[in-house]
Amino acid sequence: MDEIQVFPATAERWADLEQLFGKTGASAGCWCMWWRLPRAEFKARRGDGNRETLRGLVEAGAEPGVLAYYNGQAIGWCSIGPRQHYAALESSRILKRVDDRPVWSIVCFFVHRRQRRKGVALHLLRGALAYAVSHGAQIVEAYPLDLQTPRLDGKQMGNFSGYMGLSPIFRELGFQEVARASDTQIIMRWSVPTD
């Protein structure tokens, strides 16, 4: 699928994002707000409220992620932005800050069910990195499941269990483990090359 192109989620692309997420908002009315909103606010807005919150971000020019396209159709999404834009991430006890360096965070992938297992997430990750660098990011952080841990070795991931990504694609692009959130989830970083 070399013809995949990745673009920022702009107001002009809102209809594509809405179609990709469908009536369920990608997952049970989430609309990729799980990490952006404090938990109580997320629950209160679940469904249409979360959709309108995401739409408001896009229409205000925030570009809260990138979209992957194949043959003119949006087939995948990756949420990326400065870590401080993710209120629930900032207050997480498990995924707490490693240090005080400014980082951009990748918190979610969503790939249309008919396009899964075709390398779309890797294209999204490349596009997300390029987008972050073009906006001045020096460090990009991610929180994937570590498939090399004994508990997950050889296991099949369910539809949404790997929504924060799976470690192999991050390792492929040069991300390094910097901390462990749990026995199955790691915190990884990629830094802009200094050559």
MDAnalysis code that builds the backbone (N, CA, C; Angstrom):
import MDAnalysis as mda
import numpy as np

u = mda.Universe.empty(585, n_residues=195, atom_resindex=np.repeat(np.arange(195), 3), trajectory=True)
u.add_TopologyAttr("name", ["N", "CA", "C"] * 195)
u.add_TopologyAttr("resid", np.arange(1, 196))
u.add_TopologyAttr("resname", ["MET", "ASP", "GLU", "ILE", "GLN", "VAL", "PHE", "PRO", "ALA", "THR", "ALA", "GLU", "ARG", "TRP", "ALA", "ASP", "LEU", "GLU", "GLN", "LEU", "PHE", "GLY", "LYS", "THR", "GLY", "ALA", "SER", "ALA", "GLY", "CYS", "TRP", "CYS", "MET", "TRP", "TRP", "ARG", "LEU", "PRO", "ARG", "ALA", "GLU", "PHE", "LYS", "ALA", "ARG", "ARG", "GLY", "ASP", "GLY", "ASN", "ARG", "GLU", "THR", "LEU", "ARG", "GLY", "LEU", "VAL", "GLU", "ALA", "GLY", "ALA", "GLU", "PRO", "GLY", "VAL", "LEU", "ALA", "TYR", "TYR", "ASN", "GLY", "GLN", "ALA", "ILE", "GLY", "TRP", "CYS", "SER", "ILE", "GLY", "PRO", "ARG", "GLN", "HIS", "TYR", "ALA", "ALA", "LEU", "GLU", "SER", "SER", "ARG", "ILE", "LEU", "LYS", "ARG", "VAL", "ASP", "ASP", "ARG", "PRO", "VAL", "TRP", "SER", "ILE", "VAL", "CYS", "PHE", "PHE", "VAL", "HIS", "ARG", "ARG", "GLN", "ARG", "ARG", "LYS", "GLY", "VAL", "ALA", "LEU", "HIS", "LEU", "LEU", "ARG", "GLY", "ALA", "LEU", "ALA", "TYR", "ALA", "VAL", "SER", "HIS", "GLY", "ALA", "GLN", "ILE", "VAL", "GLU", "ALA", "TYR", "PRO", "LEU", "ASP", "LEU", "GLN", "THR", "PRO", "ARG", "LEU", "ASP", "GLY", "LYS", "GLN", "MET", "GLY", "ASN", "PHE", "SER", "GLY", "TYR", "MET", "GLY", "LEU", "SER", "PRO", "ILE", "PHE", "ARG", "GLU", "LEU", "GLY", "PHE", "GLN", "GLU", "VAL", "ALA", "ARG", "ALA", "SER", "ASP", "THR", "GLN", "ILE", "ILE", "MET", "ARG", "TRP", "SER", "VAL", "PRO", "THR", "ASP"])
u.atoms.positions = np.array([
    [0.831, -1.188, 0.000],
    [0.000, 0.000, 0.000],
    [0.875, 1.250, 0.000],
    [1.814, 1.320, -0.914],
    [2.706, 2.470, -1.002],
    [1.992, 3.756, -1.380],
    [0.776, 3.651, -1.907],
    [0.042, 4.833, -2.342],
    [-0.620, 5.567, -1.192],
    [-0.428, 5.132, 0.026],
    [-1.028, 5.796, 1.181],
    [-0.374, 7.160, 1.363],
    [-1.226, 8.166, 1.571],
    [-0.753, 9.515, 1.849],
    [-1.291, 9.926, 3.213],
    [-0.529, 10.753, 3.915],
    [-0.916, 11.188, 5.254],
    [-0.960, 12.714, 5.279],
    [-2.071, 13.243, 5.812],
    [-2.281, 14.689, 5.875],
    [-2.782, 15.077, 7.266],
    [-2.510, 16.317, 7.688],
    [-3.066, 16.793, 8.958],
    [-4.593, 16.826, 8.908],
    [-5.222, 16.622, 10.035],
    [-6.684, 16.682, 10.143],
    [-7.097, 18.152, 10.244],
    [-7.418, 18.739, 9.113],
    [-7.824, 20.139, 9.036],
    [-9.340, 20.235, 8.951],
    [-9.840, 21.450, 9.047],
    [-11.285, 21.672, 8.941],
    [-11.813, 21.160, 7.604],
    [-11.026, 21.308, 6.548],
    [-11.443, 20.835, 5.222],
    [-11.551, 19.315, 5.162],
    [-10.914, 18.638, 6.081],
    [-10.933, 17.172, 6.102],
    [-11.875, 16.610, 7.172],
    [-12.652, 17.475, 7.841],
    [-13.531, 17.012, 8.909],
    [-14.494, 15.917, 8.441],
    [-15.096, 16.102, 7.276],
    [-16.061, 15.101, 6.791],
    [-15.396, 13.738, 6.627],
    [-14.134, 13.722, 6.210],
    [-13.399, 12.461, 6.059],
    [-13.160, 11.809, 7.422],
    [-12.796, 12.614, 8.403],
    [-12.560, 12.089, 9.753],
    [-13.855, 11.553, 10.351],
    [-14.940, 12.291, 10.167],
    [-16.239, 11.873, 10.681],
    [-16.686, 10.554, 10.036],
    [-16.461, 10.431, 8.741],
    [-16.835, 9.196, 8.048],
    [-15.977, 8.025, 8.528],
    [-14.666, 8.266, 8.708],
    [-13.776, 7.209, 9.187],
    [-14.202, 6.716, 10.571],
    [-14.502, 7.618, 11.478],
    [-14.874, 7.240, 12.843],
    [-16.264, 6.621, 12.911],
    [-17.144, 6.967, 11.984],
    [-18.472, 6.380, 11.942],
    [-19.359, 6.810, 13.099],
    [-20.518, 6.178, 13.188],
    [-21.507, 6.546, 14.204],
    [-21.004, 6.317, 15.622],
    [-20.112, 5.358, 15.798],
    [-19.624, 5.053, 17.145],
    [-18.449, 5.927, 17.560],
    [-18.009, 6.822, 16.694],
    [-16.911, 7.708, 17.073],
    [-15.606, 6.983, 17.284],
    [-15.346, 5.987, 16.441],
    [-14.156, 5.131, 16.469],
    [-14.268, 4.061, 17.551],
    [-14.725, 4.424, 18.732],
    [-14.859, 3.431, 19.796],
    [-15.798, 3.963, 20.879],
    [-17.006, 3.446, 20.914],
    [-17.967, 3.736, 21.988],
    [-18.125, 5.219, 22.292],
    [-18.162, 6.046, 21.256],
    [-18.374, 7.477, 21.446],
    [-17.166, 8.249, 21.908],
    [-15.979, 7.692, 21.729],
    [-14.755, 8.332, 22.200],
    [-14.393, 9.574, 21.375],
    [-14.437, 9.443, 20.059],
    [-14.029, 10.542, 19.169],
    [-12.636, 11.051, 19.509],
    [-11.797, 10.163, 19.980],
    [-10.399, 10.455, 20.328],
    [-10.278, 11.569, 21.374],
    [-11.179, 11.558, 22.327],
    [-11.157, 12.549, 23.408],
    [-10.699, 11.953, 24.743],
    [-10.477, 10.631, 24.780],
    [-10.132, 9.933, 26.023],
    [-8.951, 10.577, 26.735],
    [-7.906, 10.907, 26.002],
    [-6.719, 11.500, 26.624],
    [-6.759, 13.026, 26.650],
    [-7.600, 13.631, 25.823],
    [-7.642, 15.096, 25.756],
    [-8.429, 15.749, 26.880],
    [-9.440, 15.068, 27.389],
    [-10.336, 15.665, 28.380],
    [-10.138, 15.048, 29.757],
    [-10.359, 15.829, 30.810],
    [-10.398, 15.212, 32.142],
    [-11.487, 14.135, 32.138],
    [-11.311, 13.079, 32.902],
    [-12.195, 11.916, 32.845],
    [-13.681, 12.268, 33.035],
    [-14.004, 13.109, 34.001],
    [-15.414, 13.449, 34.242],
    [-16.005, 14.166, 33.033],
    [-15.234, 15.044, 32.435],
    [-15.708, 15.761, 31.251],
    [-15.883, 14.800, 30.080],
    [-14.952, 13.873, 29.925],
    [-15.059, 12.876, 28.852],
    [-16.362, 12.080, 28.991],
    [-16.629, 11.606, 30.191],
    [-17.834, 10.798, 30.425],
    [-19.100, 11.607, 30.183],
    [-19.093, 12.864, 30.587],
    [-20.274, 13.713, 30.408],
    [-20.537, 14.002, 28.929],
    [-19.488, 14.022, 28.129],
    [-19.622, 14.364, 26.708],
    [-19.695, 13.148, 25.797],
    [-19.526, 11.971, 26.331],
    [-19.452, 10.757, 25.512],
    [-20.474, 10.772, 24.378],
    [-20.019, 10.386, 23.205],
    [-20.893, 10.359, 22.039],
    [-20.878, 11.695, 21.318],
    [-22.057, 12.267, 21.124],
    [-22.170, 13.511, 20.359],
    [-21.370, 14.657, 20.965],
    [-21.303, 14.724, 22.269],
    [-20.527, 15.787, 22.914],
    [-19.049, 15.699, 22.579],
    [-18.509, 14.480, 22.582],
    [-17.099, 14.300, 22.208],
    [-16.880, 14.614, 20.732],
    [-17.847, 14.215, 19.894],
    [-17.743, 14.532, 18.462],
    [-17.686, 16.049, 18.267],
    [-18.551, 16.765, 18.951],
    [-18.569, 18.226, 18.801],
    [-17.300, 18.861, 19.361],
    [-16.736, 18.280, 20.412],
    [-15.478, 18.797, 20.958],
    [-14.350, 18.626, 19.950],
    [-14.257, 17.436, 19.340],
    [-13.229, 17.210, 18.322],
    [-13.465, 18.116, 17.124],
    [-14.708, 18.232, 16.714],
    [-15.023, 19.109, 15.584],
    [-14.619, 20.556, 15.884],
    [-14.874, 21.001, 17.099],
    [-14.488, 22.350, 17.499],
    [-12.984, 22.561, 17.413],
    [-12.211, 21.557, 17.831],
    [-10.752, 21.658, 17.722],
    [-10.323, 21.802, 16.268],
    [-10.885, 20.950, 15.421],
    [-10.514, 20.964, 14.000],
    [-10.922, 22.288, 13.358],
    [-12.127, 22.751, 13.643],
    [-12.598, 23.996, 13.036],
    [-11.839, 25.215, 13.545],
    [-11.259, 25.113, 14.742],
    [-10.451, 26.209, 15.284],
    [-9.018, 26.180, 14.759],
    [-8.717, 25.193, 13.902],
    [-7.381, 25.104, 13.309],
    [-6.366, 24.340, 14.125],
    [-6.816, 23.549, 15.094],
    [-5.887, 22.855, 15.994],
    [-5.153, 21.675, 15.351],
    [-5.684, 21.065, 14.294],
    [-5.064, 19.890, 13.658],
    [-4.652, 18.852, 14.709],
    [-5.616, 18.199, 15.363],
    [-5.322, 17.301, 16.478],
    [-4.761, 15.929, 16.103],
    [-4.460, 15.725, 14.847],
    [-3.903, 14.448, 14.423],
    [-3.697, 14.433, 12.931],
    [-3.390, 13.245, 12.421],
    [-3.182, 13.074, 10.988],
    [-4.078, 11.953, 10.475],
    [-4.434, 12.059, 9.206],
    [-5.280, 11.069, 8.535],
    [-4.497, 10.391, 7.421],
    [-4.679, 9.079, 7.292],
    [-4.095, 8.329, 6.184],
    [-5.169, 8.127, 5.130],
    [-4.786, 8.316, 3.871],
    [-5.712, 8.166, 2.747],
    [-5.183, 7.117, 1.785],
    [-6.124, 6.368, 1.235],
    [-5.808, 5.405, 0.184],
    [-6.922, 5.515, -0.850],
    [-6.555, 5.742, -2.101],
    [-7.539, 5.926, -3.180],
    [-8.585, 6.990, -2.829],
    [-8.128, 8.067, -2.217],
    [-9.021, 9.181, -1.910],
    [-9.887, 9.014, -0.685],
    [-9.787, 7.879, 0.002],
    [-10.608, 7.609, 1.200],
    [-9.737, 7.661, 2.450],
    [-10.258, 8.276, 3.508],
    [-9.566, 8.245, 4.799],
    [-9.686, 6.840, 5.368],
    [-8.542, 6.228, 5.662],
    [-8.546, 4.852, 6.163],
    [-7.916, 4.728, 7.548],
    [-7.297, 5.803, 8.041],
    [-6.647, 5.704, 9.343],
    [-6.419, 7.062, 9.975],
    [-6.222, 7.041, 11.278],
    [-6.066, 8.237, 12.097],
    [-4.980, 8.004, 13.144],
    [-4.229, 9.055, 13.428],
    [-3.272, 9.034, 14.529],
    [-3.368, 10.370, 15.248],
    [-3.622, 10.338, 16.542],
    [-3.697, 11.554, 17.351],
    [-2.305, 11.916, 17.828],
    [-1.882, 13.140, 17.518],
    [-0.570, 13.630, 17.946],
    [-0.657, 15.107, 18.265],
    [0.074, 15.511, 19.285],
    [0.129, 16.921, 19.658],
    [1.016, 17.091, 20.876],
    [1.284, 18.332, 21.247],
    [2.062, 18.574, 22.463],
    [1.393, 17.892, 23.661],
    [2.183, 17.274, 24.492],
    [1.648, 16.500, 25.619],
    [0.687, 17.321, 26.480],
    [0.978, 18.602, 26.666],
    [0.135, 19.421, 27.537],
    [-1.277, 19.614, 26.985],
    [-1.522, 19.247, 25.721],
    [-2.864, 19.327, 25.151],
    [-3.736, 18.136, 25.565],
    [-3.147, 17.163, 26.238],
    [-3.865, 15.963, 26.663],
    [-4.046, 15.997, 28.189],
    [-5.161, 16.550, 28.637],
    [-5.396, 16.744, 30.073],
    [-5.343, 15.441, 30.863],
    [-5.977, 14.381, 30.367],
    [-5.989, 13.106, 31.092],
    [-4.607, 12.456, 31.107],
    [-3.851, 12.643, 30.059],
    [-2.484, 12.113, 30.025],
    [-1.625, 12.837, 31.060],
    [-1.771, 14.150, 31.131],
    [-0.984, 14.940, 32.084],
    [-1.279, 14.557, 33.527],
    [-2.507, 14.077, 33.793],
    [-2.851, 13.707, 35.164],
    [-2.742, 12.203, 35.422],
    [-2.285, 11.450, 34.432],
    [-2.184, 10.002, 34.574],
    [-1.112, 9.603, 35.593],
    [-1.469, 8.681, 36.486],
    [-0.492, 8.162, 37.445],
    [0.412, 7.117, 36.793],
    [-0.110, 6.433, 35.789],
    [0.643, 5.371, 35.127],
    [1.570, 5.929, 34.053],
    [1.062, 6.864, 33.268],
    [1.839, 7.433, 32.167],
    [2.358, 8.826, 32.529],
    [2.919, 8.939, 33.723],
    [3.390, 10.244, 34.159],
    [4.627, 10.670, 33.368],
    [4.880, 11.955, 33.421],
    [6.022, 12.512, 32.703],
    [7.322, 11.851, 33.155],
    [8.190, 11.584, 32.190],
    [9.498, 10.995, 32.466],
    [10.433, 12.070, 33.009],
    [10.318, 13.269, 32.460],
    [11.135, 14.406, 32.878],
    [10.391, 15.674, 32.471],
    [11.050, 16.813, 32.585],
    [10.359, 18.065, 32.282],
    [10.623, 18.573, 30.861],
    [11.214, 17.746, 30.014],
    [11.476, 18.157, 28.636],
    [10.166, 18.247, 27.857],
    [10.042, 19.233, 26.964],
    [8.814, 19.325, 26.158],
    [8.755, 18.181, 25.147],
    [7.630, 17.501, 25.117],
    [7.447, 16.384, 24.181],
    [6.106, 16.513, 23.481],
    [6.041, 15.935, 22.303],
    [4.771, 15.720, 21.618],
    [4.389, 14.273, 21.894],
    [3.097, 14.008, 22.025],
    [2.628, 12.669, 22.371],
    [1.753, 12.072, 21.278],
    [1.962, 10.798, 21.040],
    [1.099, 9.997, 20.167],
    [0.263, 9.130, 21.099],
    [-1.062, 9.332, 21.074],
    [-1.899, 8.627, 22.049],
    [-2.912, 7.677, 21.438],
    [-3.114, 7.725, 20.122],
    [-4.169, 6.889, 19.563],
    [-3.953, 6.621, 18.081],
    [-4.258, 5.393, 17.696],
    [-4.352, 5.011, 16.291],
    [-5.750, 4.435, 16.071],
    [-6.303, 4.723, 14.922],
    [-7.551, 4.073, 14.527],
    [-7.448, 3.795, 13.037],
    [-7.588, 2.535, 12.665],
    [-7.525, 2.125, 11.264],
    [-8.842, 1.434, 10.931],
    [-9.420, 1.822, 9.807],
    [-10.680, 1.217, 9.367],
    [-10.518, -0.301, 9.346],
    [-11.536, -1.002, 9.818],
    [-11.413, -2.465, 9.993],
    [-11.013, -3.197, 8.714],
    [-11.399, -2.702, 7.541],
    [-11.021, -3.389, 6.297],
    [-9.576, -3.110, 5.877],
    [-8.922, -2.175, 6.561],
    [-7.550, -1.816, 6.199],
    [-6.527, -2.258, 7.242],
    [-6.974, -2.975, 8.260],
    [-6.052, -3.405, 9.311],
    [-5.127, -4.512, 8.811],
    [-3.965, -4.588, 9.435],
    [-2.929, -5.579, 9.120],
    [-2.345, -5.385, 7.717],
    [-2.330, -4.120, 7.271],
    [-1.774, -3.800, 5.950],
    [-0.683, -2.737, 6.033],
    [-0.216, -2.429, 7.237],
    [0.852, -1.453, 7.394],
    [0.405, -0.009, 7.481],
    [-0.891, 0.228, 7.651],
    [-1.403, 1.595, 7.706],
    [-0.846, 2.337, 8.922],
    [-0.746, 1.669, 10.068],
    [-0.247, 2.327, 11.284],
    [1.178, 2.835, 11.094],
    [2.001, 2.091, 10.373],
    [3.370, 2.538, 10.126],
    [3.372, 3.804, 9.273],
    [2.522, 3.868, 8.254],
    [2.394, 5.081, 7.449],
    [1.929, 6.250, 8.320],
    [0.945, 5.982, 9.179],
    [0.453, 7.026, 10.080],
    [1.559, 7.524, 10.998],
    [2.348, 6.608, 11.532],
    [3.428, 6.997, 12.436],
    [4.457, 7.863, 11.713],
    [4.834, 7.467, 10.522],
    [5.771, 8.294, 9.738],
    [5.199, 9.696, 9.500],
    [3.919, 9.739, 9.118],
    [3.271, 11.015, 8.877],
    [3.163, 11.863, 10.130],
    [2.877, 11.221, 11.256],
    [2.778, 11.942, 12.522],
    [4.126, 12.535, 12.918],
    [5.193, 11.769, 12.732],
    [6.530, 12.288, 13.037],
    [6.860, 13.488, 12.155],
    [6.599, 13.374, 10.870],
    [6.876, 14.484, 9.948],
    [6.067, 15.718, 10.342],
    [4.819, 15.509, 10.700],
    [3.961, 16.615, 11.108],
    [4.518, 17.293, 12.364],
    [4.871, 16.502, 13.367],
    [5.398, 17.054, 14.620],
    [6.682, 17.842, 14.382],
    [7.589, 17.283, 13.600],
    [8.852, 17.966, 13.311],
    [8.591, 19.276, 12.576],
    [7.643, 19.273, 11.644],
    [7.344, 20.498, 10.889],
    [6.748, 21.585, 11.788],
    [6.281, 21.194, 12.970],
    [5.737, 22.157, 13.932],
    [6.684, 22.380, 15.116],
    [7.943, 22.005, 14.946],
    [8.965, 22.325, 15.937],
    [9.231, 21.299, 17.007],
    [8.595, 20.144, 16.949],
    [8.841, 19.119, 17.974],
    [10.283, 18.622, 17.882],
    [10.893, 18.429, 19.032],
    [12.235, 17.852, 19.107],
    [12.191, 16.413, 19.611],
    [11.170, 16.118, 20.435],
    [11.002, 14.779, 21.006],
    [9.544, 14.369, 20.828],
    [9.336, 13.152, 20.341],
    [7.990, 12.596, 20.217],
    [7.925, 11.359, 21.119],
    [6.886, 11.299, 21.918],
    [6.734, 10.231, 22.903],
    [5.508, 9.390, 22.555],
    [5.583, 8.103, 22.872],
    [4.476, 7.186, 22.600],
    [4.376, 6.179, 23.749],
    [3.236, 5.490, 23.810],
    [2.917, 4.638, 24.956],
    [2.367, 3.287, 24.488],
    [3.090, 2.591, 23.624],
    [2.555, 1.363, 23.019],
    [2.593, 0.149, 23.946],
    [1.851, -0.867, 23.516],
    [1.966, -2.169, 24.159],
    [3.274, -2.799, 23.714],
    [3.962, -3.432, 24.656],
    [5.234, -4.088, 24.364],
    [4.983, -5.550, 24.026],
    [5.022, -5.866, 22.750],
    [4.743, -7.235, 22.316],
    [5.876, -8.201, 22.641],
    [7.001, -7.679, 23.148],
    [8.105, -8.557, 23.521],
    [8.021, -9.025, 24.970],
    [7.006, -8.594, 25.685],
    [6.847, -9.036, 27.056],
    [6.230, -10.447, 27.070],
    [6.620, -11.292, 27.997],
    [6.086, -12.665, 28.011],
    [4.564, -12.733, 28.055],
    [3.935, -11.789, 28.739],
    [2.476, -11.805, 28.859],
    [1.771, -11.604, 27.520],
    [2.397, -10.888, 26.583],
    [1.758, -10.616, 25.290],
    [2.364, -11.395, 24.130],
    [3.470, -12.064, 24.356],
    [4.156, -12.778, 23.284],
    [3.224, -13.776, 22.600],
    [3.060, -13.598, 21.301],
    [2.243, -14.504, 20.513],
    [0.750, -14.280, 20.611],
    [0.328, -13.310, 21.385],
    [-1.106, -13.049, 21.556],
    [-1.648, -12.207, 20.393],
    [-2.911, -12.432, 20.067],
    [-3.609, -11.611, 19.083],
    [-4.247, -10.440, 19.822],
    [-4.084, -9.260, 19.288],
    [-4.680, -8.080, 19.904],
    [-6.112, -7.919, 19.412],
    [-7.008, -7.542, 20.297],
    [-8.384, -7.254, 19.915],
    [-8.445, -5.937, 19.145],
    [-9.622, -5.602, 18.666],
    [-9.786, -4.407, 17.844],
    [-9.216, -3.142, 18.461],
    [-9.425, -2.941, 19.765],
    [-9.017, -1.682, 20.368],
    [-7.925, -1.840, 21.414],
    [-7.462, -3.048, 21.670],
    [-6.464, -3.246, 22.716],
    [-5.146, -2.559, 22.394],
    [-4.844, -2.382, 21.138],
    [-3.592, -1.728, 20.758],
    [-3.791, -0.318, 20.242],
    [-4.820, 0.355, 20.736],
    [-5.135, 1.679, 20.183],
    [-4.018, 2.702, 20.398],
    [-3.146, 2.494, 21.387],
    [-2.023, 3.412, 21.587],
    [-0.800, 2.979, 20.777],
    [-0.970, 1.922, 20.015],
    [0.113, 1.443, 19.169],
    [0.757, 0.190, 19.730],
    [1.485, -0.477, 18.865],
    [2.214, -1.686, 19.236],
    [3.702, -1.418, 19.044],
    [4.504, -1.880, 19.955],
    [5.921, -1.520, 20.005],
    [6.725, -1.771, 18.727],
    [6.465, -2.826, 17.932],
    [7.332, -3.063, 16.773],
    [7.409, -1.894, 15.771],
    [6.286, -1.213, 15.504],
    [6.377, -0.120, 14.523],
    [7.181, 1.050, 15.075],
    [7.115, 1.267, 16.370],
    [7.890, 2.346, 16.973],
    [9.381, 2.008, 16.939],
    [9.700, 0.767, 17.269],
    [11.109, 0.349, 17.209],
    [11.642, 0.460, 15.777],
    [10.804, 0.102, 14.807],
    [11.227, 0.168, 13.400],
    [11.634, 1.578, 12.998],
    [10.992, 2.577, 13.576],
    [11.301, 3.967, 13.220],
    [12.267, 4.637, 14.192],
    [12.872, 3.846, 15.072],
    [13.934, 4.385, 15.918],
    [13.516, 4.887, 17.287],
    [12.300, 4.610, 17.718],
    [11.896, 4.970, 19.072],
    [12.674, 4.097, 20.065],
    [13.016, 4.678, 21.208],
    [13.730, 3.967, 22.263],
    [12.875, 3.930, 23.531],
    [12.918, 2.817, 24.227],
    [12.210, 2.726, 25.500],
    [12.904, 3.620, 26.521],
    [12.096, 4.467, 27.222],
    [12.666, 5.347, 28.244],
    [12.094, 5.051, 29.634],
    [10.971, 4.345, 29.679],
    [10.371, 3.994, 30.970],
    [9.331, 2.904, 30.745],
    [8.930, 2.275, 31.848],
    [7.879, 1.257, 31.809],
    [6.688, 1.763, 32.581],
    [5.537, 1.737, 31.927],
    [4.306, 2.122, 32.605],
    [3.730, 0.919, 33.349],
    [3.923, -0.266, 32.780],
    [3.451, -1.515, 33.395],
    [4.249, -2.651, 32.767],
    [3.896, -3.877, 33.106],
    [4.632, -4.991, 32.505],
    [4.335, -5.143, 31.016],
    [3.252, -4.537, 30.515],
    [2.913, -4.667, 29.096],
    [2.958, -3.355, 28.321],
    [3.071, -2.236, 29.013],
    [3.053, -0.941, 28.328],
    [4.330, -0.175, 28.629],
    [4.910, 0.380, 27.551],
    [6.157, 1.109, 27.711],
    [6.002, 2.558, 27.248],
    [6.915, 3.381, 27.704],
    [6.998, 4.757, 27.240],
    [8.230, 4.823, 26.355],
    [8.024, 5.262, 25.117],
    [9.100, 5.294, 24.130],
    [9.261, 6.723, 23.602],
    [10.482, 7.046, 23.201],
    [10.742, 8.363, 22.638],
    [11.546, 8.274, 21.353],
    [11.275, 9.246, 20.502],
    [12.026, 9.461, 19.270],
    [12.474, 10.904, 19.280],
    [13.742, 11.143, 18.994],
    [14.277, 12.500, 18.963],
    [14.682, 12.881, 17.554],
    [14.529, 14.155, 17.240],
    [14.943, 14.652, 15.935],
    [16.443, 14.398, 15.794],
    [16.882, 13.783, 14.705],
    [18.317, 13.534, 14.501],
    [19.097, 14.847, 14.525],
    [20.279, 14.810, 15.128],
    [21.090, 16.034, 15.273],
    [22.267, 16.091, 14.311],
    [22.302, 15.256, 13.284],
    [23.435, 15.276, 12.351],
    [23.318, 16.502, 11.499],
])
